[in-house]
Amino acid sequence: MQTDPHQDIRDAIRALCATFPPEYHRRIDAERGYPEAFVQALTEAGWMAALIPEEYGGSGLGLTEASVIMEEINRSGGNSGACHGQMYNMTTLVRHGSEEQRRRYLPKIAAGELRLQSMGVTEPTTGTDTTRIKTTAVRTGDRYVINGQKVWISRVQHSDLMILLARTTPLAEVAKKSEGLSIFLVDIREAMGSGMTVRPIPNMVNHETNELFFDNLEIPAENLIGEEGQGFKYILTGLNAERTLIAAECIGDGYWFTDKVSAYVRERQVFGRPIGQNQGVQFPIAEAFIEVEAASLMRFEACRMYDAGQPCGAQANMAKYLAAKASWEAANACLQFHGGFGFACEYDVERKFRETRLYQVAPISTNLILSYVAEHVLGLPRSF
Ligand SMILES: Cc1cc2nc3c(=O)[nH]c(=O)nc-3n(C[C@H](O)[C@H](O)[C@H](O)COP(=O)(O)OP(=O)(O)OC[C@H]3O[C@@H](n4cnc5c(N)ncnc54)[C@H](O)[C@@H]3O)c2cc1C
């Protein structure tokens, strides 16, 4: 009897992922390449259009199902970081884009003709203090002119479209610092070399991410999403989806680590018995597994609220916090109990270890989540 309501999705993703064995992901990582064939296969199978409503050619699934897709990719040994942008960016366009924008872009994204993989929020001089971003968008006639700089903007070289956050009213002229920000759809193919320069950032994970420089980049005024000045509110839709989906990816990683290390410690004999017979080995693995399972429940709660259109900032943040912590503990146990072999690339542990470590920092650091919960859930005084 089937008890998991998402078993069909899990089975389908597992079958697709099985055609991309560990050697594939290992080779791409070593080459610092992009898993183009993998992302293409996900696109052709329709998974990258999961959140696009059926009337625009997608499958009209919710964040719950999208989270299961991301989880299973990571559980299979892959890394959703190559393609998760399309999932959370989609929520922003679907919920806040105009009917005209939805009709223009969604069917092409669903058909795999366009990719919406990038979101440009972070800036080098303001970091997590998002409302102080310095990139500006000034309306001149039927165009907006963009100037400024972004950092850590991912998948720009493998995307056609990007959602960009910029200030349209100076900070000094707004009543609340979250006002006066707007979001735009930027056509990366048109922008590249016509006011937008992309500089790749080599980094610890095989994650295509970049510095962006805007020098009088002109974009059509019709590319504004929603109402001018309300962009911060809109971008939170995408950020809550992003946090929840990345929680799911960490859960997938967590299961990958606990499966991998359990199999290893059952087999590895030292002092004449399996190392997994020692409680000092069993307990950290069991503890990490318990925490992954608990994080998964919070993930489903965040998804449920998101799909019901309810505010879910607290649940999305808490799911991300719990899942990133649990996957990191699972990663540590997995590396530790593989002994020296954990450091050998052919075991994939060191690669997944690097990949899952990112999520303590991005897309939001654990400290900022604690601060959010302290202030917005517990009512403690603002610290910044
Ligand atoms: C590989 C990678 C990919 C990324 N992709 C994207 C992307 O596609 N789009 C995008 O917009 N951004 C992206 N980012 C940026 C990411 O969201 C930020 O790095 C993250 O939000 C942290 O911001 P920061 O790096 O500016 O750190 P900072 O804001 O400088 O903070 C540094 C550290 O200081 C601590 N800290 C800061 N303020 C406080 C405080 N008030 N209280 C307590 N502790 C505090 C935290 O521990 C934090 O980790 C990416 C980052 C990486 C590394």
PDBQT file of the ligand as one rigid body, heavy atoms in Angstrom, charges set to zero:
ROOT
HETATM    1  C1  LIG A 401      27.361  30.400  -4.016  1.00  0.00    +0.000 C 
HETATM    2  C2  LIG A 401      26.439  31.531  -3.726  1.00  0.00    +0.000 A 
HETATM    3  C3  LIG A 401      25.350  31.764  -4.559  1.00  0.00    +0.000 A 
HETATM    4  C4  LIG A 401      24.513  32.860  -4.343  1.00  0.00    +0.000 A 
HETATM    5  N1  LIG A 401      23.495  33.131  -5.231  1.00  0.00    +0.000 NA
HETATM    6  C5  LIG A 401      22.799  34.287  -5.109  1.00  0.00    +0.000 A 
HETATM    7  C6  LIG A 401      21.849  34.671  -6.113  1.00  0.00    +0.000 A 
HETATM    8  O1  LIG A 401      21.626  33.960  -7.107  1.00  0.00    +0.000 OA
HETATM    9  N2  LIG A 401      21.211  35.870  -5.970  1.00  0.00    +0.000 N 
HETATM   10  C7  LIG A 401      21.446  36.703  -4.920  1.00  0.00    +0.000 A 
HETATM   11  O2  LIG A 401      20.834  37.771  -4.867  1.00  0.00    +0.000 OA
HETATM   12  N3  LIG A 401      22.324  36.360  -3.930  1.00  0.00    +0.000 NA
HETATM   13  C8  LIG A 401      23.005  35.185  -4.004  1.00  0.00    +0.000 A 
HETATM   14  N4  LIG A 401      23.919  34.824  -3.036  1.00  0.00    +0.000 N 
HETATM   15  C9  LIG A 401      24.166  35.733  -1.923  1.00  0.00    +0.000 C 
HETATM   16  C10 LIG A 401      23.674  35.201  -0.574  1.00  0.00    +0.000 C 
HETATM   17  O3  LIG A 401      22.280  35.305  -0.509  1.00  0.00    +0.000 OA
HETATM   18  C11 LIG A 401      24.411  36.005   0.495  1.00  0.00    +0.000 C 
HETATM   19  O4  LIG A 401      25.782  35.619   0.477  1.00  0.00    +0.000 OA
HETATM   20  C12 LIG A 401      23.834  35.781   1.870  1.00  0.00    +0.000 C 
HETATM   21  O5  LIG A 401      22.534  36.329   1.950  1.00  0.00    +0.000 OA
HETATM   22  C13 LIG A 401      24.699  36.459   2.935  1.00  0.00    +0.000 C 
HETATM   23  O6  LIG A 401      24.955  37.801   2.577  1.00  0.00    +0.000 OA
HETATM   24  P1  LIG A 401      26.443  38.348   2.557  1.00  0.00    +0.000 P 
HETATM   25  O7  LIG A 401      27.295  37.366   1.838  1.00  0.00    +0.000 OA
HETATM   26  O8  LIG A 401      26.438  39.725   2.053  1.00  0.00    +0.000 OA
HETATM   27  O9  LIG A 401      26.871  38.327   4.071  1.00  0.00    +0.000 OA
HETATM   28  P2  LIG A 401      26.828  39.526   5.104  1.00  0.00    +0.000 P 
HETATM   29  O10 LIG A 401      25.512  40.222   5.082  1.00  0.00    +0.000 OA
HETATM   30  O11 LIG A 401      28.058  40.329   4.933  1.00  0.00    +0.000 OA
HETATM   31  O12 LIG A 401      26.929  38.722   6.466  1.00  0.00    +0.000 OA
HETATM   32  C14 LIG A 401      28.091  37.929   6.774  1.00  0.00    +0.000 C 
HETATM   33  C15 LIG A 401      27.806  37.128   8.018  1.00  0.00    +0.000 C 
HETATM   34  O13 LIG A 401      27.672  38.025   9.120  1.00  0.00    +0.000 OA
HETATM   35  C16 LIG A 401      26.660  37.592   9.986  1.00  0.00    +0.000 C 
HETATM   36  N5  LIG A 401      25.708  38.715  10.177  1.00  0.00    +0.000 N 
HETATM   37  C17 LIG A 401      25.441  39.737   9.346  1.00  0.00    +0.000 A 
HETATM   38  N6  LIG A 401      24.553  40.574   9.885  1.00  0.00    +0.000 NA
HETATM   39  C18 LIG A 401      24.235  40.070  11.096  1.00  0.00    +0.000 A 
HETATM   40  C19 LIG A 401      23.367  40.475  12.154  1.00  0.00    +0.000 A 
HETATM   41  N7  LIG A 401      22.615  41.567  12.076  1.00  0.00    +0.000 N 
HETATM   42  N8  LIG A 401      23.289  39.688  13.257  1.00  0.00    +0.000 NA
HETATM   43  C20 LIG A 401      24.039  38.563  13.366  1.00  0.00    +0.000 A 
HETATM   44  N9  LIG A 401      24.874  38.135  12.399  1.00  0.00    +0.000 NA
HETATM   45  C21 LIG A 401      24.977  38.878  11.292  1.00  0.00    +0.000 A 
HETATM   46  C22 LIG A 401      26.026  36.349   9.373  1.00  0.00    +0.000 C 
HETATM   47  O14 LIG A 401      26.552  35.201  10.008  1.00  0.00    +0.000 OA
HETATM   48  C23 LIG A 401      26.484  36.349   7.944  1.00  0.00    +0.000 C 
HETATM   49  O15 LIG A 401      26.690  35.035   7.454  1.00  0.00    +0.000 OA
HETATM   50  C24 LIG A 401      24.730  33.701  -3.215  1.00  0.00    +0.000 A 
HETATM   51  C25 LIG A 401      25.812  33.431  -2.348  1.00  0.00    +0.000 A 
HETATM   52  C26 LIG A 401      26.651  32.386  -2.591  1.00  0.00    +0.000 A 
HETATM   53  C27 LIG A 401      27.835  32.158  -1.664  1.00  0.00    +0.000 C 
ENDROOT
TORSDOF 0
